[in-house]
Amino acid sequence: MKNNSIQVIGLQKSYKQLQVLKGVDFEVEKGSIFALLGSNGAGKTTVVKILTTLLKQDSGTATVNGFDVASKPENVRQSISLTGQFAAVDEILTGRENLILIAKLRYLKNPRQVADDLLKSFGLTDAADRRVSTYSGGMRRRLDIALSLVGKPQIIFLDEPTTGLDPEARIEVWKIVKELANGGTTVLLTTQYLEEAEQLADRIAILHEGRIIANGTLSELKKLFPSAEVEYVEKQPTLEQIFLAIVGKKEGN
């Protein structure tokens, strides 16, 4: 049996009359990067909210780190961390103070040391004692991810982590995400950037109109793409072409 950090079966969720999730199934292997790819309104954030115990599903089951999200939310919360779409940092505090605060809230033994180590890892040592209100978007996002790593959670949820960042800051975040997975952390990230999924993910699931319509490695998804006419040089389809072909295929259903 595969060692899965996350298992989702038949997840459904409606808001009033609108059915947002219509039976979502996927699993995430331990220590891997899993990208949930979809356009705005596809239901990505709803999935993340259910998996992080912020929202209850209407039906279906989800387990995170072996614990059922509905019946064992406390156990789930102890093993996860969530970084939302907007940086959840205190702008009045310095970068160092933000990290020390979270380390104290997690009852860690040496909050200052934890803060120093993370500031170094994320290239924020020089800005450590500046107020976060003076940070650039990329620095804020790095600090935000650093905050979510306090206490070394086993599973990290990144909900559209690079939205609004410039290309340079985006590449910085990508590097951090890869390093996390290399260190054994499981990462589930949602994104609407095809290139982001292509760069980072071990597996990619495409969520469209409340359902997973494709799920696999990049090379597996490429096989779903109809082969092109033979050219002088065989061209590999981009994830963008695959995404549009798959989503387009399902539109008429």
Legacy VTK file of the C-alpha trace (Angstrom):
# vtk DataFile Version 3.0
C-alpha trace
ASCII
DATASET POLYDATA
POINTS 253 float
0.000 0.000 0.000
1.208 3.464 -0.874
2.145 5.785 1.950
-0.404 8.577 1.509
-0.430 11.766 3.531
-3.807 12.818 2.125
-6.711 10.686 0.900
-9.878 12.249 -0.529
-12.916 10.164 -1.571
-16.167 11.488 -3.036
-15.921 14.977 -1.541
-19.042 17.089 -2.104
-19.833 20.614 -0.980
-22.604 23.070 -1.818
-23.124 26.700 -0.868
-26.912 27.233 -0.805
-28.027 26.191 -4.306
-24.535 26.096 -5.835
-22.733 22.740 -5.856
-19.033 23.597 -5.757
-17.572 20.090 -5.317
-19.337 17.235 -7.094
-17.416 14.196 -5.893
-13.681 14.889 -5.707
-11.209 11.985 -5.354
-7.420 12.088 -5.109
-4.514 10.987 -2.945
-1.208 12.627 -2.129
1.863 10.517 -1.447
4.006 11.361 1.546
6.901 13.727 0.783
5.577 14.700 -2.646
4.351 17.941 -4.220
0.773 17.686 -5.429
-0.706 20.516 -7.509
-4.430 21.128 -7.681
-4.789 23.070 -10.891
-7.889 24.936 -11.975
-9.296 28.265 -12.995
-10.925 30.714 -10.567
-14.112 29.282 -9.084
-13.177 25.651 -9.825
-13.373 24.766 -6.100
-9.654 24.631 -5.212
-9.899 26.764 -2.069
-12.993 24.844 -0.930
-10.985 21.589 -1.105
-8.158 23.167 0.922
-10.594 24.545 3.529
-12.121 21.081 4.019
-8.720 19.393 4.276
-7.499 21.983 6.804
-10.683 21.619 8.942
-11.933 25.158 8.248
-15.031 23.862 6.473
-17.130 20.694 6.745
-17.929 18.687 3.627
-21.535 17.711 2.857
-20.523 14.148 1.965
-17.479 12.061 1.163
-14.413 11.477 3.325
-10.986 13.013 3.678
-8.055 11.890 5.805
-4.930 13.940 6.445
-1.916 12.274 8.066
-4.161 9.280 8.807
-6.825 11.326 10.637
-10.364 11.944 9.422
-10.859 15.702 8.937
-14.452 15.637 10.199
-14.081 13.420 13.297
-10.450 14.173 14.300
-9.899 17.861 13.400
-7.563 18.482 16.363
-5.178 15.715 15.260
-5.243 17.012 11.686
-4.398 20.554 12.806
-1.395 19.347 14.793
0.267 17.903 11.696
-0.505 20.595 9.103
0.152 24.182 8.214
-1.775 26.437 5.852
-0.568 29.411 3.864
-3.526 31.219 2.331
-3.781 33.419 -0.736
-2.983 36.563 1.248
0.061 36.846 3.480
-1.066 36.406 7.098
1.689 38.459 8.676
1.519 41.217 11.286
2.736 44.354 9.528
3.429 46.274 12.749
5.854 43.630 14.014
9.290 42.919 12.541
9.967 39.698 10.664
11.795 38.291 13.699
8.943 39.237 16.074
6.383 37.531 13.805
8.360 34.286 13.904
9.021 34.415 17.670
5.313 35.006 18.312
4.265 31.915 16.317
7.024 29.812 17.929
5.708 30.815 21.384
2.124 30.042 20.356
3.329 26.569 19.310
5.054 26.166 22.712
8.496 25.633 21.187
11.448 25.579 23.572
13.712 28.149 21.936
11.598 30.644 19.959
14.486 33.027 19.195
16.659 30.232 17.776
13.734 28.921 15.696
13.197 32.450 14.326
16.903 32.940 13.523
17.119 29.603 11.688
14.060 30.322 9.554
15.149 33.895 8.786
18.446 32.473 7.534
16.767 29.717 5.479
14.474 32.204 3.775
17.098 34.885 3.120
15.463 37.380 5.493
18.238 37.865 8.066
19.115 41.363 6.802
15.471 42.446 7.032
14.773 40.608 10.306
14.452 43.730 12.446
12.498 45.824 9.980
8.741 46.191 10.244
6.964 43.871 7.822
5.096 46.901 6.410
8.392 47.823 4.686
8.758 44.381 3.014
8.218 43.763 -0.694
5.530 41.304 -1.828
8.101 38.550 -2.326
9.649 39.078 1.121
6.199 39.024 2.728
5.350 35.759 1.009
8.674 34.228 2.082
8.007 35.279 5.680
4.473 33.897 5.417
5.785 30.487 4.313
8.484 30.642 7.020
5.740 31.230 9.623
3.900 28.168 8.384
7.062 26.064 8.916
7.444 26.914 12.601
7.273 23.602 14.466
8.108 21.556 11.341
4.610 20.435 10.225
4.502 17.211 8.176
2.023 18.545 5.605
1.843 22.037 4.164
-1.058 23.511 2.219
-0.186 26.426 -0.045
-3.278 28.093 -1.507
-2.132 29.970 -4.620
1.206 30.876 -2.990
2.533 33.078 -5.812
-0.581 35.080 -6.747
0.389 38.711 -7.251
4.142 38.100 -7.109
6.579 39.263 -9.765
8.464 36.563 -11.740
11.606 36.833 -9.609
9.701 36.418 -6.321
7.701 33.558 -7.831
10.906 31.655 -8.684
12.129 32.224 -5.097
8.938 30.653 -3.724
9.272 27.717 -6.142
12.785 27.074 -4.853
11.512 27.027 -1.243
8.678 24.620 -2.120
11.102 22.206 -3.828
13.414 22.312 -0.808
10.490 21.522 1.526
9.577 18.399 -0.436
13.232 17.345 -0.657
13.289 17.514 3.146
10.348 15.086 3.394
7.478 17.555 3.830
4.299 16.819 1.878
3.117 19.857 -0.081
-0.356 20.350 -1.536
-0.510 23.492 -3.582
-3.356 25.065 -5.492
-2.570 27.201 -8.482
-4.073 28.663 -11.613
-0.605 29.081 -13.112
0.090 26.215 -15.465
3.809 26.885 -15.445
3.849 26.621 -11.639
2.305 23.135 -11.710
4.664 22.139 -14.509
7.733 23.348 -12.584
6.891 21.975 -9.160
4.495 19.087 -9.027
5.178 15.376 -8.843
1.490 14.903 -9.641
-1.073 17.300 -11.074
-4.855 17.062 -10.709
-7.042 19.290 -12.859
-10.180 20.442 -11.035
-12.897 21.672 -13.370
-16.492 22.518 -12.493
-16.282 20.680 -9.173
-14.693 17.455 -10.430
-11.180 16.101 -10.983
-11.091 15.562 -14.733
-7.445 14.479 -14.997
-4.855 13.336 -12.476
-1.315 12.128 -13.052
2.314 13.018 -13.562
3.125 15.577 -16.226
4.195 12.805 -18.626
0.939 10.890 -17.957
-1.096 14.015 -18.684
0.869 14.502 -21.899
-0.346 11.088 -23.059
-3.959 12.321 -22.778
-3.154 15.024 -25.290
-3.919 13.966 -28.858
-0.681 13.437 -30.768
0.095 16.160 -33.263
0.718 15.714 -36.963
4.246 14.491 -37.477
6.569 17.432 -37.916
10.263 17.560 -38.724
10.901 17.941 -34.996
8.566 16.172 -32.611
7.170 18.767 -30.232
6.103 17.931 -26.678
2.758 19.517 -25.737
2.904 22.153 -23.015
0.792 21.809 -19.891
-1.243 24.747 -21.175
-2.177 22.806 -24.345
-3.009 19.719 -22.275
-5.130 21.727 -19.825
-7.106 23.443 -22.575
-7.577 20.188 -24.478
-8.832 18.317 -21.397
-11.042 21.124 -20.093
-12.378 21.768 -23.581
-13.138 18.072 -24.015
-15.268 18.068 -20.888
-17.109 21.375 -21.503
-19.854 19.776 -23.578
-20.675 17.060 -21.020
LINES 1 254
253 0 1 2 3 4 5 6 7 8 9 10 11 12 13 14 15 16 17 18 19 20 21 22 23 24 25 26 27 28 29 30 31 32 33 34 35 36 37 38 39 40 41 42 43 44 45 46 47 48 49 50 51 52 53 54 55 56 57 58 59 60 61 62 63 64 65 66 67 68 69 70 71 72 73 74 75 76 77 78 79 80 81 82 83 84 85 86 87 88 89 90 91 92 93 94 95 96 97 98 99 100 101 102 103 104 105 106 107 108 109 110 111 112 113 114 115 116 117 118 119 120 121 122 123 124 125 126 127 128 129 130 131 132 133 134 135 136 137 138 139 140 141 142 143 144 145 146 147 148 149 150 151 152 153 154 155 156 157 158 159 160 161 162 163 164 165 166 167 168 169 170 171 172 173 174 175 176 177 178 179 180 181 182 183 184 185 186 187 188 189 190 191 192 193 194 195 196 197 198 199 200 201 202 203 204 205 206 207 208 209 210 211 212 213 214 215 216 217 218 219 220 221 222 223 224 225 226 227 228 229 230 231 232 233 234 235 236 237 238 239 240 241 242 243 244 245 246 247 248 249 250 251 252
